[in-house]
Amino acid sequence: MKIAVCVKHVPEGQSKIDAGSKRLDRSGEGALNHFDANAVEEALRLKGESDTEVVVVSMGPERAADSLRKALAMGADRAVLVSDAAAAGSDLVATSRVLAAALEREGADLVLFGQQASDADGAVLWAAVAERLKRPVVSQAAELTLQDGGLRVKRQTEFGYDVIEAPLPAVVAVSDAINEPRYPSLKGIMGAKKKQQDVLSLGDLGVDSGAAGEAGSRTTVLSLGSPPSRGDAKKIEGGAETAEQIVEFLTERRLV
């Protein structure tokens, strides 16, 4: 059996938009999206002591390999990074096209995603990929069990839980409530350096350069601007005296 986990390299710290490209500034330090760490952990839990292969798949710049190495250090067996200049600026549509091609190449029985990415919070990429792969998809998985050529998912909802069964191959987006990701051990970190890490181009996947990046995207950012002024808003910062300043502010406006 093969389990593929789609992961994302996301910027650390406060997100900034590049005024020139009108895209998220990814030039600084980055890290493995913490929602995806739950997906990696779940894949490793499902693998257990079996001969199941866990491969992590990502799309991004070359430095995204740092996040893949963390997943390898956690225990994943192999990594695949799709890194191509022509893919820069891909929106959901273009990204799902490239990831679907990479996953078709792998032929995984189960594809796991984190519920969302901390740099976008779109929470729909897994659905778009599942649609392209023509596979059943379940989101917000709080429990996941493999059984008789299929899977059983306990799915979180705002009203409680749904229990859903689906055949394999399938796509599942896990919530951050499903597990507690392990910390990579020193042995795992050292071992990750020896594991297979493939870097693929769009051409390797048979994806035309015009089908990715801005050319293959279906959304366009027309302009950027600062939020409108909120009138006489006042920013209060400080230590022990902060509470008193807040009370004075509210009292002046007869709000307390």
KAFENNOR-V383561 format. One record per pair of residues at least 12 apart in sequence whose ideal C-beta (glycine too) atoms are under 7 Angstrom apart, sorted by sequence separation. I is the first residue (numbers start at 1). J is the second residue. D is the distance in whole Angstrom. If there is no record, write none. Layout:
I & J & D
I & J & D
This chain:
56 & 68 & 6
113 & 125 & 7
141 & 153 & 5
142 & 154 & 5
11 & 24 & 7
68 & 81 & 6
113 & 126 & 4
126 & 139 & 7
142 & 155 & 7
152 & 165 & 5
236 & 249 & 7
141 & 155 & 6
142 & 156 & 5
11 & 26 & 6
13 & 28 & 7
56 & 71 & 4
138 & 153 & 5
140 & 155 & 5
150 & 165 & 6
151 & 166 & 6
234 & 249 & 6
12 & 28 & 7
40 & 56 & 7
65 & 81 & 6
82 & 98 & 6
140 & 156 & 4
150 & 166 & 6
11 & 28 & 6
12 & 29 & 5
64 & 81 & 6
138 & 155 & 6
150 & 167 & 5
151 & 168 & 6
12 & 30 & 6
149 & 167 & 7
150 & 168 & 6
11 & 30 & 5
12 & 31 & 5
64 & 83 & 7
142 & 161 & 7
149 & 168 & 6
151 & 170 & 6
153 & 172 & 6
156 & 175 & 6
10 & 30 & 6
56 & 76 & 5
82 & 102 & 5
9 & 30 & 5
10 & 31 & 6
55 & 76 & 7
60 & 81 & 7
62 & 83 & 5
151 & 172 & 7
156 & 177 & 7
54 & 76 & 5
55 & 77 & 6
61 & 83 & 6
80 & 102 & 6
9 & 32 & 7
10 & 33 & 5
54 & 77 & 5
55 & 78 & 5
56 & 79 & 5
57 & 80 & 5
58 & 81 & 5
59 & 82 & 4
60 & 83 & 6
53 & 77 & 5
55 & 79 & 7
115 & 139 & 7
7 & 32 & 6
8 & 33 & 4
53 & 78 & 7
55 & 80 & 6
115 & 140 & 6
7 & 33 & 6
103 & 129 & 7
138 & 164 & 5
8 & 36 & 6
59 & 87 & 6
138 & 166 & 6
144 & 172 & 6
7 & 36 & 4
96 & 125 & 6
100 & 129 & 5
104 & 133 & 7
44 & 74 & 7
92 & 122 & 6
95 & 125 & 6
99 & 129 & 5
103 & 133 & 6
136 & 166 & 4
144 & 174 & 7
40 & 71 & 5
44 & 75 & 5
136 & 167 & 7
141 & 172 & 5
92 & 124 & 7
96 & 128 & 4
100 & 132 & 4
141 & 173 & 7
7 & 40 & 7
30 & 63 & 6
92 & 125 & 6
96 & 129 & 5
100 & 133 & 6
137 & 170 & 7
140 & 173 & 7
141 & 174 & 5
142 & 175 & 6
5 & 39 & 5
40 & 74 & 6
135 & 169 & 5
136 & 170 & 5
137 & 171 & 4
138 & 172 & 5
139 & 173 & 4
141 & 175 & 6
144 & 178 & 7
5 & 40 & 5
26 & 61 & 7
32 & 67 & 4
97 & 132 & 7
135 & 170 & 5
140 & 175 & 5
142 & 177 & 5
143 & 178 & 7
30 & 66 & 7
31 & 67 & 6
40 & 76 & 6
59 & 95 & 6
92 & 128 & 6
96 & 132 & 6
135 & 171 & 5
142 & 178 & 5
30 & 67 & 7
141 & 178 & 6
5 & 43 & 5
32 & 70 & 5
133 & 171 & 7
32 & 71 & 6
59 & 98 & 5
3 & 43 & 5
59 & 99 & 6
130 & 171 & 4
57 & 99 & 7
129 & 171 & 6
3 & 46 & 6
3 & 47 & 7
57 & 102 & 5
126 & 171 & 6
57 & 103 & 6
126 & 173 & 4
3 & 52 & 6
5 & 54 & 7
7 & 56 & 5
9 & 58 & 6
57 & 106 & 7
2 & 52 & 7
8 & 58 & 6
1 & 52 & 4
2 & 53 & 5
3 & 54 & 5
4 & 55 & 5
5 & 56 & 5
6 & 57 & 5
7 & 58 & 5
9 & 60 & 5
55 & 106 & 6
5 & 57 & 7
6 & 58 & 7
2 & 55 & 7
4 & 57 & 5
9 & 63 & 7
9 & 64 & 4
9 & 66 & 7
9 & 67 & 4
110 & 168 & 6
115 & 173 & 5
109 & 168 & 5
110 & 169 & 7
115 & 174 & 6
7 & 67 & 6
109 & 169 & 5
110 & 170 & 6
111 & 171 & 5
112 & 172 & 6
113 & 173 & 4
114 & 174 & 7
115 & 175 & 5
7 & 68 & 7
108 & 169 & 7
115 & 176 & 7
110 & 172 & 7
112 & 174 & 6
7 & 71 & 6
23 & 89 & 6
43 & 112 & 6
42 & 112 & 6
5 & 76 & 7
39 & 112 & 4
39 & 113 & 6
39 & 114 & 5
38 & 114 & 6
36 & 114 & 4
35 & 114 & 3
35 & 115 & 5
33 & 114 & 6
35 & 116 & 6
35 & 117 & 7
35 & 118 & 7
33 & 117 & 5
34 & 118 & 6
33 & 118 & 6
6 & 99 & 6
24 & 119 & 6
102 & 200 & 7
4 & 103 & 6
46 & 146 & 6
105 & 205 & 6
4 & 106 & 5
42 & 144 & 6
102 & 205 & 6
2 & 106 & 7
4 & 108 & 4
15 & 119 & 6
98 & 202 & 7
101 & 205 & 4
2 & 107 & 7
3 & 108 & 6
6 & 111 & 7
101 & 206 & 6
2 & 108 & 5
3 & 109 & 7
101 & 207 & 5
2 & 109 & 6
3 & 110 & 5
4 & 111 & 5
5 & 112 & 5
6 & 113 & 5
10 & 117 & 6
98 & 205 & 7
1 & 109 & 5
10 & 118 & 5
11 & 119 & 6
74 & 182 & 6
3 & 112 & 6
8 & 117 & 5
10 & 119 & 4
98 & 207 & 6
74 & 184 & 5
97 & 207 & 7
73 & 184 & 3
75 & 188 & 6
70 & 184 & 6
74 & 188 & 7
97 & 211 & 6
98 & 212 & 5
73 & 188 & 4
87 & 202 & 6
97 & 212 & 7
73 & 189 & 5
83 & 199 & 6
86 & 202 & 6
78 & 195 & 6
84 & 201 & 5
94 & 211 & 7
77 & 195 & 7
78 & 196 & 5
79 & 197 & 5
80 & 198 & 5
81 & 199 & 5
82 & 200 & 5
84 & 202 & 5
94 & 212 & 5
73 & 192 & 4
94 & 213 & 6
97 & 216 & 7
72 & 192 & 4
80 & 200 & 6
90 & 212 & 5
94 & 216 & 4
69 & 192 & 5
72 & 195 & 5
82 & 205 & 7
86 & 209 & 4
90 & 213 & 6
94 & 217 & 5
89 & 213 & 5
93 & 217 & 6
87 & 212 & 4
88 & 213 & 6
89 & 214 & 4
93 & 218 & 5
86 & 212 & 6
87 & 213 & 5
90 & 216 & 7
91 & 217 & 4
86 & 213 & 5
90 & 217 & 6
91 & 218 & 6
89 & 217 & 7
91 & 219 & 5
68 & 197 & 6
42 & 174 & 5
65 & 197 & 7
45 & 179 & 7
39 & 174 & 5
38 & 174 & 5
42 & 178 & 6
42 & 179 & 6
38 & 176 & 5
41 & 179 & 5
38 & 178 & 6
41 & 181 & 4
35 & 176 & 6
38 & 179 & 6
40 & 181 & 7
41 & 182 & 6
38 & 181 & 6
37 & 181 & 4
22 & 221 & 4
22 & 224 & 6
19 & 224 & 6
17 & 224 & 6
